[in-house]
Amino acid sequence: MIEVHDLTKRYGRRLAVDGLSFRVRPGRVTGFLGPNGAGKSTTMRMILGLDRPTAGTALIDGRPYRELAEPLRRVGALIEAGGAHRGRRARHHLLWLARSNRIPAARVREVIELTGLEPAAGRRAGGFSLGMAQRLGIAAALLGDPPVLLFDEPVNGLDPEGVRWMRGLLRSLAAEGRTVLVSSHLMAEMAVTADHLVVIGRGRLLADLPKDDFVERHCRSYVRVRTPEPERMLDALARAGVAARTGPDGALEVTGADTAAVGELAAAHGLAVHEIGRTSASLEEAFMRITAPAVEHSSGREGR
Ligand SMILES: Nc1ncnc2c1ncn2[C@@H]1O[C@H](COP(=O)(O)OP(=O)(O)OP(=O)(O)O)[C@@H](O)[C@H]1O
């Protein structure tokens, strides 16, 4: 488990992380979401002891990172692709890491297999594609078989096959009962990968809830209906006491009535219907709506 309590980081006049508190539980993928500059990387760096908090605490299984004995066996992280010396061959990099952390060499073979790194294991890390560098970074993170894993924007720059592989890996690590925290600035990506969402903006917590609850709470569901006589349709709906509004493309968005009721109302008024169906606002729209104030505030204050 990861516990962040009142975590704050100030860089000069800029508050990168501002009194953040949340928990990351085992057995599920927790998506750590926020627009660019929201403070995700800074938070992860503080959890990993790479940055010192201005205030507050970040604990892994009840202890700060610096107090963990054999940290590679407690927590693994992919913070930036690779991390290996460019001239060093991938297998040698992993063997060196294993040796310096008293991890048996047999585990190196296992993580190479697990990450699909075999074809590149004998090559120098400097010539790696981003996809291979990511796999090497993940192999290193998994070396100590840690119960807690952090990934900072792991799908950035990956091709579709790499993205699919990464999603599967994150899900299987969580299914094994590990604590998995994954940052992203793309809601659509977390929608397919995460079970739980922690959303931040401008260093502050905006939402912390199961993904399904997020969808239910923020993704308004409505009946979309297109008719050549929208004004008459709006009038009929209003007289029936059903809320509706005109959407951006001219179709009507009706809430509080199901498809059948809307269709029957149209028929009763002799209105032609060209299109009708239930739809819901996308997760991406909901994410933009929630984080928009933080983004606007940020560009206003920082003059970016
Ligand atoms: N070492 C640093 N010195 C000064 N300011 C920093 C430093 N690191 C981060 N910041 C600032 O802190 C804020 C949060 O940055 P951070 O990288 O944590 O955000 P992020 O959510 O990870 O964004 P991104 O997705 O763009 O990486 C930004 O305004 C950034 O410019």
The ligand as a Gaussian input file, in Angstrom:
#p B3LYP/6-31G(d) Opt

LIG

0 1
 N       12.829000      20.437000     -10.411000
 C       11.874000      21.361000     -10.587000
 N       12.127000      22.662000     -10.407000
 C       11.169000      23.595000     -10.578000
 N        9.895000      23.326000     -10.902000
 C        9.565000      22.039000     -11.102000
 C       10.538000      20.983000     -10.954000
 N        9.912000      19.803000     -11.213000
 C        8.636000      20.102000     -11.511000
 N        8.422000      21.435000     -11.452000
 C        7.139000      22.130000     -11.678000
 O        6.171000      21.533000     -10.851000
 C        4.926000      21.393000     -11.508000
 C        4.493000      19.927000     -11.516000
 O        5.329000      19.192000     -12.407000
 P        5.223000      17.608000     -12.622000
 O        6.284000      17.229000     -13.598000
 O        5.207000      16.950000     -11.320000
 O        3.792000      17.491000     -13.281000
 P        3.163000      16.267000     -14.058000
 O        1.760000      16.180000     -13.592000
 O        4.018000      15.070000     -13.922000
 O        3.164000      16.804000     -15.532000
 P        3.681000      16.132000     -16.886000
 O        2.602000      15.198000     -17.303000
 O        3.808000      17.322000     -17.789000
 O        4.996000      15.490000     -16.556000
 C        5.123000      21.977000     -12.889000
 O        4.657000      23.310000     -12.863000
 C        6.611000      21.928000     -13.082000
 O        7.038000      22.953000     -13.959000

